[in-house]
Amino acid sequence: DTEVTQTPKHLVMGMTNKKSLKCEQHMGHRAMYWYKQKAKKPPELMFVYSYEKLSINESVPSRFSPECPNSSLLNLHLHALQPEDSALYLCASSQARGWDSPLHFGNGTRLTVT
Amino acid sequence: EDKVVQSPLSLVVHEGDTVTLNCSYEVTNFRSLLWYKQEKKAPTFLFMLTSSGIEKKSGRLSSILDKKELFSILNITATQTGDSAVYLCAVVIDDATNKLIFGTGTLLAVQP
């Protein structure tokens, strides 16, 4: 088990559904991340939050909407997704200062869009 | 364009063998290099390297960075079936945001 907890572990949703992915950490980390990982590919960065403020959006389509309600929680709201959005969505956290603080990943949410 | 390249893409060995995984990078702003092990779910952190020539060790695993030649290696000695995984190399290119560029990974299969 990791110290970054993601729920749900699996999610199946239709293209007209609205759902949310949740991520929680209690390590006192002030930076949190969403990554998307397709099968047999490395993780791809989607969003970075630093001190609850969005600092990076990697040109992610607006059908993905991140939210950071507080320093321990990170959500990813999903609406009108496409089948190609099916992937493993990984949350990660780190100390806010970057280069000397490794990312710690959650176990991910396996998303299937039908 | 920033890129991180790992080799080999996949590797099959027998228990007890020693393996060396390679990671080379070309980035505009190198801050640190990290190694992760990914089995079925979360990538788990192995090493962070920031200085050339200083070996990091953890049990049977070790890693070293060469900032002049822009590469790192991950060594695993006396491999076990539990070492079977994808090994990911990633480079931090922005210390304000901790942005990582991942390599494509090396799939290691250790056979009994």
HADDOCK unambig.tbl for C-alpha pairs under 7 A between the chains (distance, minus, plus):
assign (segid A and resid 41 and name CA) (segid B and resid 104 and name CA) 6.15 0.50 0.50
assign (segid A and resid 42 and name CA) (segid B and resid 102 and name CA) 6.20 0.50 0.50
assign (segid A and resid 42 and name CA) (segid B and resid 103 and name CA) 6.63 0.50 0.50
assign (segid A and resid 42 and name CA) (segid B and resid 104 and name CA) 5.32 0.50 0.50
assign (segid A and resid 42 and name CA) (segid B and resid 105 and name CA) 6.68 0.50 0.50
assign (segid A and resid 43 and name CA) (segid B and resid 102 and name CA) 6.92 0.50 0.50
assign (segid A and resid 97 and name CA) (segid B and resid 95 and name CA) 6.56 0.50 0.50
assign (segid A and resid 97 and name CA) (segid B and resid 96 and name CA) 6.35 0.50 0.50
assign (segid A and resid 98 and name CA) (segid B and resid 95 and name CA) 4.11 0.50 0.50
assign (segid A and resid 98 and name CA) (segid B and resid 96 and name CA) 5.59 0.50 0.50
assign (segid A and resid 98 and name CA) (segid B and resid 97 and name CA) 5.85 0.50 0.50
assign (segid A and resid 98 and name CA) (segid B and resid 98 and name CA) 4.10 0.50 0.50
assign (segid A and resid 99 and name CA) (segid B and resid 31 and name CA) 5.58 0.50 0.50
assign (segid A and resid 99 and name CA) (segid B and resid 32 and name CA) 5.85 0.50 0.50
assign (segid A and resid 99 and name CA) (segid B and resid 92 and name CA) 6.24 0.50 0.50
assign (segid A and resid 99 and name CA) (segid B and resid 95 and name CA) 4.73 0.50 0.50
assign (segid A and resid 99 and name CA) (segid B and resid 98 and name CA) 5.93 0.50 0.50
assign (segid A and resid 102 and name CA) (segid B and resid 48 and name CA) 6.96 0.50 0.50
assign (segid A and resid 104 and name CA) (segid B and resid 45 and name CA) 6.82 0.50 0.50
assign (segid A and resid 105 and name CA) (segid B and resid 42 and name CA) 5.62 0.50 0.50
assign (segid A and resid 105 and name CA) (segid B and resid 43 and name CA) 6.14 0.50 0.50
assign (segid A and resid 105 and name CA) (segid B and resid 44 and name CA) 6.91 0.50 0.50
assign (segid A and resid 106 and name CA) (segid B and resid 42 and name CA) 5.51 0.50 0.50
assign (segid A and resid 107 and name CA) (segid B and resid 41 and name CA) 5.03 0.50 0.50
assign (segid A and resid 107 and name CA) (segid B and resid 42 and name CA) 4.27 0.50 0.50
assign (segid A and resid 108 and name CA) (segid B and resid 41 and name CA) 6.50 0.50 0.50
assign (segid A and resid 108 and name CA) (segid B and resid 42 and name CA) 6.49 0.50 0.50
